[in-house]
């Protein structure tokens, strides 16, 4: 599984658990509703943006609704002050 595959698996599980679209999730994570669709279509992402996105998902994971996908490593939750909910990985 590539890092992008892992990100897409996490985002798909998040969308399903929260009952929201990939476009809405992309807006929350990246501040741009098209990023996740572009990635699914084969576009690329910088390492830093990928790391920030995975951290965002870990920090906002709906524990009560979904299990983090196996075998994707989950970053520990941040201990820093809350990250803005929109565009955190922009």
Rosetta constraint file for C-alpha pairs under 8 A:
AtomPair CA 1 CA 5 HARMONIC 5.86 0.50
AtomPair CA 1 CA 6 HARMONIC 6.53 0.50
AtomPair CA 2 CA 6 HARMONIC 6.25 0.50
AtomPair CA 3 CA 7 HARMONIC 6.27 0.50
AtomPair CA 4 CA 8 HARMONIC 6.14 0.50
AtomPair CA 4 CA 39 HARMONIC 7.50 0.50
AtomPair CA 4 CA 50 HARMONIC 7.83 0.50
AtomPair CA 5 CA 9 HARMONIC 6.07 0.50
AtomPair CA 6 CA 10 HARMONIC 6.17 0.50
AtomPair CA 6 CA 72 HARMONIC 5.87 0.50
AtomPair CA 7 CA 11 HARMONIC 6.08 0.50
AtomPair CA 7 CA 50 HARMONIC 7.48 0.50
AtomPair CA 7 CA 53 HARMONIC 7.85 0.50
AtomPair CA 7 CA 54 HARMONIC 6.71 0.50
AtomPair CA 8 CA 12 HARMONIC 6.01 0.50
AtomPair CA 8 CA 36 HARMONIC 7.35 0.50
AtomPair CA 8 CA 39 HARMONIC 7.91 0.50
AtomPair CA 8 CA 40 HARMONIC 7.24 0.50
AtomPair CA 9 CA 13 HARMONIC 6.27 0.50
AtomPair CA 9 CA 69 HARMONIC 6.98 0.50
AtomPair CA 10 CA 14 HARMONIC 6.11 0.50
AtomPair CA 10 CA 57 HARMONIC 7.56 0.50
AtomPair CA 10 CA 68 HARMONIC 7.06 0.50
AtomPair CA 10 CA 69 HARMONIC 6.24 0.50
AtomPair CA 10 CA 72 HARMONIC 7.84 0.50
AtomPair CA 11 CA 15 HARMONIC 6.08 0.50
AtomPair CA 11 CA 22 HARMONIC 7.48 0.50
AtomPair CA 11 CA 25 HARMONIC 7.43 0.50
AtomPair CA 11 CA 57 HARMONIC 7.67 0.50
AtomPair CA 12 CA 16 HARMONIC 6.21 0.50
AtomPair CA 12 CA 22 HARMONIC 7.33 0.50
AtomPair CA 13 CA 17 HARMONIC 6.08 0.50
AtomPair CA 13 CA 66 HARMONIC 7.30 0.50
AtomPair CA 13 CA 68 HARMONIC 7.71 0.50
AtomPair CA 13 CA 69 HARMONIC 7.23 0.50
AtomPair CA 14 CA 18 HARMONIC 6.03 0.50
AtomPair CA 14 CA 57 HARMONIC 7.83 0.50
AtomPair CA 14 CA 61 HARMONIC 7.13 0.50
AtomPair CA 14 CA 62 HARMONIC 7.43 0.50
AtomPair CA 14 CA 66 HARMONIC 7.57 0.50
AtomPair CA 15 CA 19 HARMONIC 5.61 0.50
AtomPair CA 15 CA 20 HARMONIC 5.05 0.50
AtomPair CA 15 CA 21 HARMONIC 5.91 0.50
AtomPair CA 15 CA 22 HARMONIC 6.27 0.50
AtomPair CA 15 CA 25 HARMONIC 6.71 0.50
AtomPair CA 16 CA 20 HARMONIC 6.81 0.50
AtomPair CA 17 CA 62 HARMONIC 7.03 0.50
AtomPair CA 17 CA 65 HARMONIC 5.58 0.50
AtomPair CA 17 CA 66 HARMONIC 5.76 0.50
AtomPair CA 18 CA 62 HARMONIC 7.28 0.50
AtomPair CA 18 CA 65 HARMONIC 7.66 0.50
AtomPair CA 20 CA 24 HARMONIC 6.40 0.50
AtomPair CA 20 CA 25 HARMONIC 6.90 0.50
AtomPair CA 21 CA 25 HARMONIC 6.26 0.50
AtomPair CA 22 CA 26 HARMONIC 5.90 0.50
AtomPair CA 22 CA 33 HARMONIC 7.63 0.50
AtomPair CA 22 CA 36 HARMONIC 6.63 0.50
AtomPair CA 22 CA 37 HARMONIC 7.33 0.50
AtomPair CA 23 CA 27 HARMONIC 6.23 0.50
AtomPair CA 23 CA 32 HARMONIC 7.95 0.50
AtomPair CA 23 CA 33 HARMONIC 4.36 0.50
AtomPair CA 23 CA 34 HARMONIC 6.03 0.50
AtomPair CA 23 CA 35 HARMONIC 7.97 0.50
AtomPair CA 23 CA 36 HARMONIC 7.17 0.50
AtomPair CA 23 CA 37 HARMONIC 7.47 0.50
AtomPair CA 24 CA 28 HARMONIC 6.29 0.50
AtomPair CA 24 CA 33 HARMONIC 6.01 0.50
AtomPair CA 25 CA 29 HARMONIC 6.13 0.50
AtomPair CA 25 CA 33 HARMONIC 7.29 0.50
AtomPair CA 26 CA 30 HARMONIC 5.54 0.50
AtomPair CA 26 CA 31 HARMONIC 6.77 0.50
AtomPair CA 26 CA 32 HARMONIC 5.92 0.50
AtomPair CA 26 CA 33 HARMONIC 4.70 0.50
AtomPair CA 26 CA 34 HARMONIC 6.50 0.50
AtomPair CA 26 CA 35 HARMONIC 5.95 0.50
AtomPair CA 26 CA 36 HARMONIC 5.66 0.50
AtomPair CA 27 CA 31 HARMONIC 4.28 0.50
AtomPair CA 27 CA 32 HARMONIC 4.53 0.50
AtomPair CA 27 CA 33 HARMONIC 4.35 0.50
AtomPair CA 27 CA 34 HARMONIC 7.70 0.50
AtomPair CA 27 CA 86 HARMONIC 6.31 0.50
AtomPair CA 27 CA 87 HARMONIC 6.52 0.50
AtomPair CA 28 CA 32 HARMONIC 7.82 0.50
AtomPair CA 28 CA 85 HARMONIC 5.77 0.50
AtomPair CA 28 CA 86 HARMONIC 4.18 0.50
AtomPair CA 28 CA 87 HARMONIC 5.80 0.50
AtomPair CA 28 CA 88 HARMONIC 7.45 0.50
AtomPair CA 29 CA 53 HARMONIC 6.09 0.50
AtomPair CA 29 CA 56 HARMONIC 6.62 0.50
AtomPair CA 29 CA 57 HARMONIC 7.83 0.50
AtomPair CA 29 CA 85 HARMONIC 7.12 0.50
AtomPair CA 29 CA 86 HARMONIC 5.88 0.50
AtomPair CA 29 CA 87 HARMONIC 5.24 0.50
AtomPair CA 29 CA 88 HARMONIC 5.58 0.50
AtomPair CA 29 CA 89 HARMONIC 5.76 0.50
AtomPair CA 29 CA 90 HARMONIC 7.62 0.50
AtomPair CA 30 CA 35 HARMONIC 7.10 0.50
AtomPair CA 30 CA 53 HARMONIC 7.32 0.50
AtomPair CA 30 CA 86 HARMONIC 6.80 0.50
AtomPair CA 30 CA 87 HARMONIC 4.19 0.50
AtomPair CA 30 CA 88 HARMONIC 5.90 0.50
AtomPair CA 30 CA 89 HARMONIC 4.78 0.50
AtomPair CA 30 CA 90 HARMONIC 4.70 0.50
AtomPair CA 31 CA 86 HARMONIC 5.41 0.50
AtomPair CA 31 CA 87 HARMONIC 3.54 0.50
AtomPair CA 31 CA 88 HARMONIC 7.12 0.50
AtomPair CA 31 CA 89 HARMONIC 7.56 0.50
AtomPair CA 31 CA 90 HARMONIC 6.06 0.50
AtomPair CA 32 CA 87 HARMONIC 7.20 0.50
AtomPair CA 32 CA 90 HARMONIC 8.00 0.50
AtomPair CA 34 CA 38 HARMONIC 6.13 0.50
AtomPair CA 35 CA 39 HARMONIC 6.21 0.50
AtomPair CA 36 CA 40 HARMONIC 6.20 0.50
AtomPair CA 37 CA 41 HARMONIC 6.21 0.50
AtomPair CA 38 CA 42 HARMONIC 6.50 0.50
AtomPair CA 38 CA 43 HARMONIC 5.39 0.50
AtomPair CA 38 CA 44 HARMONIC 7.96 0.50
AtomPair CA 39 CA 43 HARMONIC 4.67 0.50
AtomPair CA 39 CA 44 HARMONIC 6.03 0.50
AtomPair CA 39 CA 45 HARMONIC 7.54 0.50
AtomPair CA 45 CA 49 HARMONIC 6.55 0.50
AtomPair CA 45 CA 50 HARMONIC 6.50 0.50
AtomPair CA 46 CA 50 HARMONIC 6.29 0.50
AtomPair CA 47 CA 51 HARMONIC 6.14 0.50
AtomPair CA 48 CA 52 HARMONIC 6.15 0.50
AtomPair CA 49 CA 53 HARMONIC 6.03 0.50
AtomPair CA 49 CA 89 HARMONIC 5.35 0.50
AtomPair CA 49 CA 90 HARMONIC 6.76 0.50
AtomPair CA 50 CA 54 HARMONIC 6.20 0.50
AtomPair CA 50 CA 89 HARMONIC 7.60 0.50
AtomPair CA 51 CA 55 HARMONIC 6.17 0.50
AtomPair CA 52 CA 56 HARMONIC 6.09 0.50
AtomPair CA 52 CA 88 HARMONIC 7.12 0.50
AtomPair CA 52 CA 89 HARMONIC 4.97 0.50
AtomPair CA 53 CA 57 HARMONIC 6.27 0.50
AtomPair CA 53 CA 88 HARMONIC 7.39 0.50
AtomPair CA 53 CA 89 HARMONIC 5.27 0.50
AtomPair CA 54 CA 58 HARMONIC 6.21 0.50
AtomPair CA 54 CA 74 HARMONIC 7.67 0.50
AtomPair CA 54 CA 75 HARMONIC 7.08 0.50
AtomPair CA 55 CA 59 HARMONIC 6.08 0.50
AtomPair CA 55 CA 75 HARMONIC 6.06 0.50
AtomPair CA 55 CA 76 HARMONIC 7.84 0.50
AtomPair CA 55 CA 77 HARMONIC 7.23 0.50
AtomPair CA 55 CA 78 HARMONIC 7.53 0.50
AtomPair CA 56 CA 60 HARMONIC 6.10 0.50
AtomPair CA 56 CA 83 HARMONIC 7.89 0.50
AtomPair CA 56 CA 88 HARMONIC 7.00 0.50
AtomPair CA 56 CA 89 HARMONIC 7.49 0.50
AtomPair CA 57 CA 61 HARMONIC 5.51 0.50
AtomPair CA 58 CA 74 HARMONIC 6.49 0.50
AtomPair CA 58 CA 75 HARMONIC 6.18 0.50
AtomPair CA 58 CA 76 HARMONIC 6.96 0.50
AtomPair CA 58 CA 77 HARMONIC 5.85 0.50
AtomPair CA 59 CA 77 HARMONIC 5.09 0.50
AtomPair CA 59 CA 78 HARMONIC 6.39 0.50
AtomPair CA 61 CA 68 HARMONIC 7.86 0.50
AtomPair CA 62 CA 66 HARMONIC 6.15 0.50
AtomPair CA 63 CA 67 HARMONIC 6.60 0.50
AtomPair CA 68 CA 72 HARMONIC 7.64 0.50
AtomPair CA 68 CA 74 HARMONIC 7.42 0.50
AtomPair CA 83 CA 88 HARMONIC 6.50 0.50
AtomPair CA 84 CA 88 HARMONIC 5.92 0.50
